Structure formats: structure tokens, C-alpha cells
């Protein structure tokens, strides 16, 4: 199973002037980030669940090799397409966690928030397709 994180930063409120986005609006921003993903990539999205969570759990941080005072914007759990073989069946879908509060805290303006949500979602989707952090850094998506 591959575990990968995006947007590692110190944990805790940093931008107390930001106004939280309600959950429904945040999910709409994620949907907008997914629009325009070309085929055949869009077809594979049926194999991954995208879950919005307030903050990373202590277990998430530990799985990402982060200290308790750190945080992240997104996290991929699953087996990348490039690592699947003929024995891959009857398994739960891969999951991409998107962490709402760290994103809102670091990107208080709507346009910045939407842009970072898109980068985070695409970064985690890249892990689903088998692209590692080193390659994502080369592509400017770290």
C-alpha cells in the first residue's frame, strides 16, 4: 500500500482572520478541481474515494512520517495503478483525504484556496496513477 502526503506544514491555527468555508462549498471546490481531467484519467476516478476531513488524525500524521506538530493538505492511501497486477481484486477503493482546515488556514482568499485545492487533489491523484513525490517535485507539483 502506498501512503503519500501533500503540503506539510506546522499544525494549528496560523491564520485567525480566515473565514471557514462550509463543508458543502468546500466539496464543490473539490468537484471544480476535478473538472477538466481528461480521459482516460477521469474514468479511473471511479476507483478512488475522495474524503474531506477536518484535520489529519494522529494516525495519518504517523503514517506520513510527520511529527504531531505538523500537518498536511492531502493524503493518498492505496495501491497505485502501476503496482497492481492480476491478483488485484476484491479490495476496498483507494482513498484520497483532503484536509479542510489546514487548507483554509493557509489560503484565506477564495481564489488562493481553490487553486491550492486543485493542486492538492491533482497531487494526490498523481500518487494514485503511480507518480512519486520526487517526480511531482520535478513537475512543480510538490
C-alpha positions as CSV (number, residue, x, y, z in Angstrom):
1,X,0.0,0.0,0.0
2,X,1.3,3.4,-0.9
3,X,1.0,6.3,1.5
4,X,1.7,9.8,0.3
5,X,1.2,13.3,1.7
6,X,0.9,16.8,0.3
7,X,1.5,20.2,1.8
8,X,3.4,19.5,5.0
9,X,3.3,22.5,7.4
10,X,3.3,23.2,11.1
11,X,-0.1,22.2,12.7
12,X,-2.5,24.6,14.4
13,X,-4.2,27.8,13.5
14,X,-2.0,30.2,11.7
15,X,-4.5,32.5,10.0
16,X,-7.1,33.5,12.5
17,X,-8.5,36.1,10.1
18,X,-9.8,33.5,7.6
19,X,-13.5,32.6,7.4
20,X,-14.1,28.9,7.2
21,X,-15.8,27.6,4.1
22,X,-18.8,25.5,4.8
23,X,-18.4,21.8,4.0
24,X,-20.8,21.8,1.0
25,X,-18.9,24.7,-0.6
26,X,-15.6,23.1,0.1
27,X,-16.8,19.9,-1.6
28,X,-17.9,22.0,-4.6
29,X,-14.4,23.4,-4.8
30,X,-13.0,19.9,-4.9
31,X,-15.5,19.0,-7.7
32,X,-14.4,22.0,-9.6
33,X,-10.8,20.9,-9.2
34,X,-11.7,17.6,-10.8
35,X,-13.4,19.1,-13.8
36,X,-11.4,19.0,-16.9
37,X,-9.4,15.9,-16.0
38,X,-9.0,14.3,-19.4
39,X,-10.0,10.8,-20.4
40,X,-8.7,8.2,-19.8
41,X,-7.7,9.5,-16.4
42,X,-11.2,10.6,-15.5
43,X,-12.5,7.1,-16.0
44,X,-10.1,5.8,-13.3
45,X,-11.6,8.2,-10.7
46,X,-14.3,5.7,-10.1
47,X,-11.7,3.6,-8.3
48,X,-10.8,6.2,-5.7
49,X,-12.8,7.8,-3.0
50,X,-12.2,11.4,-2.1
51,X,-12.9,12.1,1.5
52,X,-13.0,15.6,3.1
53,X,-11.7,15.5,6.7
54,X,-11.3,18.5,9.1
55,X,-7.7,17.7,10.0
56,X,-5.2,14.8,9.7
57,X,-5.6,12.4,12.6
58,X,-2.6,11.4,14.7
59,X,-2.5,8.1,12.8
60,X,-2.5,10.0,9.4
61,X,0.5,12.0,10.7
62,X,2.3,9.0,11.8
63,X,1.6,7.1,8.5
64,X,3.1,10.2,6.7
65,X,6.1,10.2,9.0
66,X,5.2,13.6,10.4
67,X,5.5,14.9,13.9
68,X,2.4,15.7,15.9
69,X,3.0,19.5,15.5
70,X,3.0,19.1,11.7
71,X,0.0,19.0,9.3
72,X,-0.7,18.3,5.7
73,X,-3.3,19.2,3.0
74,X,-3.9,15.8,1.5
75,X,-3.0,12.2,1.9
76,X,-3.3,9.2,-0.5
77,X,-3.9,5.6,0.8
78,X,-3.9,2.8,-1.6
79,X,-2.2,0.8,-4.2
80,X,-1.2,2.9,-7.3
81,X,-2.4,1.7,-10.7
82,X,1.3,1.0,-11.7
83,X,1.7,-1.5,-8.8
84,X,-1.5,-3.5,-9.5
85,X,-1.3,-7.0,-11.1
86,X,-3.7,-9.8,-12.0
87,X,-4.1,-10.6,-8.3
88,X,-5.6,-7.2,-7.5
89,X,-9.3,-7.7,-6.9
90,X,-11.9,-7.6,-4.2
91,X,-10.2,-4.7,-2.4
92,X,-11.6,-1.5,-1.0
93,X,-11.2,1.6,-3.1
94,X,-8.1,3.8,-2.7
95,X,-8.8,6.9,-0.7
96,X,-7.6,10.5,-1.1
97,X,-8.1,12.5,2.1
98,X,-8.4,16.3,1.7
99,X,-7.9,18.2,4.9
100,X,-10.1,21.2,5.0
101,X,-8.9,23.2,8.0
102,X,-5.1,23.3,7.1
103,X,-6.0,24.5,3.6
104,X,-8.4,27.2,4.8
105,X,-5.8,28.4,7.4
106,X,-3.0,28.7,4.9
107,X,-5.1,30.0,2.0
108,X,-7.7,32.5,3.3
109,X,-8.6,34.1,-0.1
110,X,-11.2,32.1,-2.2
111,X,-9.0,32.2,-5.3
112,X,-5.9,31.0,-3.5
113,X,-7.9,28.3,-1.7
114,X,-9.5,27.0,-4.9
115,X,-6.1,27.0,-6.6
116,X,-4.4,25.0,-3.7
117,X,-7.3,22.6,-3.5
118,X,-6.8,21.9,-7.2
119,X,-3.0,21.4,-6.8
120,X,-3.6,19.1,-3.7
121,X,-6.3,17.0,-5.4
122,X,-4.1,16.6,-8.5
123,X,-1.1,15.9,-6.4
124,X,-2.8,13.0,-4.6
125,X,-4.4,11.7,-7.9
126,X,-0.9,11.6,-9.3
127,X,0.0,9.2,-6.5
128,X,-3.0,7.0,-7.5
129,X,-1.5,6.9,-11.0
130,X,1.9,5.9,-9.6
131,X,3.8,9.2,-9.7
132,X,6.0,9.6,-6.7
133,X,6.9,12.8,-4.8
134,X,10.3,13.1,-6.5
135,X,8.7,13.2,-9.9
136,X,6.0,15.6,-8.7
137,X,8.6,17.9,-7.4
138,X,10.3,17.9,-10.9
139,X,6.9,18.7,-12.4
140,X,6.4,21.6,-9.9
141,X,3.6,19.9,-8.1
142,X,5.2,19.5,-4.7
